[in-house]
Amino acid sequence: MSDKLDLILSELQKLNSRVANIEITMATKDDVADLPYITQAITETGDNVRLILDDQKSINEIIGEHEIAIRSIRRRPV
């Protein structure tokens, strides 16, 4: 009987440990409340990156891709 109780106690302690770990890593209401702001920041950053890429394409067309390739090769370490 004692062995069965020890086994049950051991399993219960393991379950309590797992639940405690889940509670530690679980998102809170405050964490969830910040999600719209994080999503907005990611969207704005993506928009800014797209604008920079478009500007870079325009600059490449103005300077010429050949000249840019030469300058890139010059910057690479030997």
Phi, psi and omega in degrees: 000319180295322179297320179295319179294321177296320178295316179296317179298318179297315179296321179296320178295321177297316179296318178298321178295317179295318179296319179298319179295319178296317180297325180291319186268354183287143178290146178261173177299323179295320178298315181292326180296332181280347184303317179299323180291321178294316178299318179297317180297319179295317180297314180296321178295317178299318178298317180296320179296319178298320178295318179297318179296320177296317178297320180296320177298319179296318179296319178300320180292323180292311184285322183106132184296327181296314180297320179295319179298319179296315180296323178295319179295322179297326182282340181288135178291149182269000000 
